[in-house]
Amino acid sequence: MSMINKEVSDFSVQAYQNGEFKTVTKADILGKWSVFFFYPADFTFVCPTELEDLQNKYSDFQAAGCEIYSVSTDSHFVHKAWHDSSERIGKITYPMLADPTHALCKDFEVLIESDGMAERGSFIVNPEGKIVVYEVNAGNVGRNADELFRRLQASQFVAEHGDQVCPAKWQPGAETLKPSLDLVGML
């Protein structure tokens, strides 16, 4: 079943960000764009490369009015320990959400129940709290922050210009498509 237009359920989780623990709830994501970036676990191999890549693009996401939330089933204490001990993770300034109860992983349907860990899932959530883009990768395939940012920009564009669609490889400023009324149902 598709997750497109699924509204994120109410949640309240602990997070680690910029040397502090804090609570993040559904109310925090409403009214702005969000990216939920699920990964299997702290202190692993592919995850730090992805999270660093995302940090390198974080200012672009923020300039676009989007907050990034990385999420694993580790606790906020483990996030802090990883942040304090890893050069790559030590650079991260976006919130690292803790999901030891698996509430978020279940809501976004990325929980690997047999392992108690999350799949590599990337979700773009609109200001109304609904998923508009998502992708789930196998655990051994890393993601690309540049492509995730491009998808955010395309999602924001079509949200603002509802009568237009973005073709493959669309970039801001590039030509869009305006489907005729008789073809709208076939997109």
C-alpha positions as CSV (number, residue, x, y, z in Angstrom):
1,M,0.0,0.0,0.0
2,S,1.3,3.4,-0.9
3,M,2.4,5.9,1.8
4,I,1.7,8.9,-0.4
5,N,-0.6,11.4,1.4
6,K,-0.5,9.3,4.6
7,E,-0.7,11.7,7.5
8,V,2.1,11.2,10.1
9,S,0.5,10.0,13.4
10,D,0.9,11.9,16.6
11,F,4.3,11.2,18.2
12,S,6.6,12.4,20.9
13,V,10.2,11.2,20.9
14,Q,13.5,12.2,22.5
15,A,16.2,13.7,20.3
16,Y,19.8,14.8,20.5
17,Q,20.8,18.1,18.8
18,N,23.7,20.5,19.3
19,G,24.7,19.1,22.7
20,E,21.2,18.9,24.1
21,F,18.4,16.5,24.6
22,K,15.0,17.7,23.6
23,T,11.5,16.4,22.8
24,V,10.2,16.4,19.2
25,T,6.5,16.0,18.6
26,K,4.2,16.1,15.6
27,A,3.4,19.7,16.4
28,D,7.0,20.5,15.6
29,I,6.7,19.3,12.0
30,L,3.4,21.0,11.2
31,G,3.6,24.2,9.2
32,K,7.0,23.5,7.5
33,W,8.5,20.9,5.3
34,S,10.3,18.0,6.9
35,V,12.5,15.1,5.9
36,F,12.5,11.9,8.0
37,F,15.7,10.0,7.3
38,F,15.6,6.5,8.8
39,Y,18.7,4.5,9.1
40,P,19.4,1.1,10.7
41,A,21.7,1.9,13.7
42,D,24.3,4.2,15.2
43,F,28.0,3.0,15.2
44,T,27.6,1.3,11.8
45,F,29.3,1.6,8.4
46,V,27.0,3.1,5.6
47,C,25.0,5.3,8.0
48,P,27.7,7.8,8.9
49,T,28.4,8.4,5.3
50,E,24.8,9.2,4.6
51,L,24.3,11.3,7.7
52,E,27.5,13.3,6.9
53,D,26.2,13.8,3.3
54,L,22.9,15.1,4.7
55,Q,24.8,17.5,7.1
56,N,26.8,18.9,4.1
57,K,23.4,19.8,2.5
58,Y,21.6,20.8,5.7
59,S,21.9,24.6,5.1
60,D,20.3,24.2,1.7
61,F,17.4,22.2,3.3
62,Q,17.0,24.9,6.0
63,A,17.1,27.7,3.4
64,A,14.2,25.9,1.6
65,G,12.2,25.9,4.9
66,C,12.8,22.2,5.6
67,E,13.9,20.5,8.8
68,I,15.8,17.2,8.7
69,Y,15.2,14.5,11.3
70,S,17.4,11.5,11.2
71,V,15.8,8.5,13.0
72,S,17.1,5.2,14.3
73,T,15.9,2.8,17.0
74,D,18.8,3.8,19.2
75,S,18.2,6.0,22.3
76,H,19.1,9.7,22.5
77,F,21.9,8.7,24.8
78,V,23.4,6.5,22.1
79,H,23.0,9.3,19.6
80,K,25.0,11.5,21.9
81,A,27.7,8.9,22.4
82,W,28.0,8.4,18.7
83,H,28.1,12.2,18.1
84,D,30.8,12.6,20.7
85,S,33.0,9.8,19.4
86,S,32.7,10.0,15.6
87,E,34.3,12.7,13.5
88,R,31.6,12.4,10.8
89,I,28.7,12.3,13.2
90,G,30.2,15.0,15.3
91,K,29.5,17.5,12.5
92,I,25.7,16.9,12.6
93,T,23.6,19.8,13.7
94,Y,20.1,18.5,12.7
95,P,17.9,16.6,15.2
96,M,18.7,12.9,15.7
97,L,15.5,11.3,16.8
98,A,15.5,8.3,19.1
99,D,12.9,5.6,18.4
100,P,13.6,2.8,20.9
101,T,9.9,2.0,21.1
102,H,9.7,1.7,17.3
103,A,6.6,4.1,17.2
104,L,8.0,6.1,14.3
105,C,9.4,3.1,12.4
106,K,6.1,1.4,12.6
107,D,4.2,4.6,11.5
108,F,6.5,5.0,8.5
109,E,6.4,1.3,7.9
110,V,10.2,0.8,7.9
111,L,10.7,-1.4,11.0
112,I,12.6,-4.6,10.4
113,E,10.8,-6.5,13.2
114,S,13.3,-9.4,13.4
115,D,16.2,-7.0,13.9
116,G,14.5,-4.2,15.8
117,M,16.1,-1.7,13.4
118,A,14.8,0.5,10.6
119,E,15.2,0.2,6.8
120,R,16.9,3.0,5.0
121,G,13.8,5.1,4.4
122,S,13.7,8.7,3.2
123,F,10.4,10.6,3.6
124,I,9.5,14.1,2.6
125,V,6.6,15.4,4.6
126,N,4.6,18.5,3.6
127,P,3.6,21.3,6.1
128,E,0.2,19.5,6.6
129,G,2.1,16.5,8.0
130,K,1.5,14.3,5.0
131,I,4.1,12.2,3.2
132,V,4.5,13.4,-0.4
133,V,7.7,11.5,-1.4
134,Y,9.4,8.4,0.0
135,E,11.9,5.8,-0.9
136,V,13.2,2.7,1.0
137,N,16.5,1.2,0.1
138,A,18.1,-2.1,1.0
139,G,20.4,-1.8,4.0
140,N,23.6,-2.0,1.9
141,V,22.7,0.8,-0.5
142,G,23.4,4.4,0.7
143,R,21.4,7.4,-0.3
144,N,22.2,10.8,-1.9
145,A,21.4,14.1,-0.2
146,D,21.6,16.0,-3.5
147,E,18.8,13.9,-5.0
148,L,16.7,14.1,-1.8
149,F,17.0,17.9,-2.0
150,R,16.0,17.9,-5.6
151,R,12.9,15.9,-4.7
152,L,12.1,18.4,-2.0
153,Q,12.4,21.3,-4.4
154,A,10.2,19.5,-6.9
155,S,7.6,18.8,-4.2
156,Q,7.6,22.4,-3.1
157,F,7.2,23.6,-6.7
158,V,4.2,21.4,-7.4
159,A,2.6,22.3,-4.1
160,E,2.9,26.0,-5.1
161,H,2.0,25.5,-8.7
162,G,-0.6,22.7,-8.6
163,D,-1.4,22.9,-12.3
164,Q,2.2,21.9,-13.3
165,V,4.3,18.8,-12.9
166,C,8.0,18.3,-12.8
167,P,9.5,15.9,-15.5
168,A,12.4,13.6,-14.9
169,K,15.6,15.2,-13.7
170,W,13.8,18.5,-13.2
171,Q,15.8,21.3,-11.5
172,P,14.6,24.7,-10.2
173,G,14.2,27.0,-13.1
174,A,13.9,24.2,-15.7
175,E,10.8,23.8,-17.8
176,T,7.8,22.1,-16.3
177,L,4.8,20.4,-17.8
178,K,1.2,21.6,-17.7
179,P,-1.0,18.6,-18.5
180,S,-4.2,19.1,-20.4
181,L,-7.4,18.5,-18.4
182,D,-8.2,15.3,-20.2
183,L,-4.9,13.8,-19.2
184,V,-4.7,14.8,-15.5
185,G,-6.2,11.5,-14.3
186,M,-3.5,9.5,-16.2
187,L,-0.4,11.1,-14.5
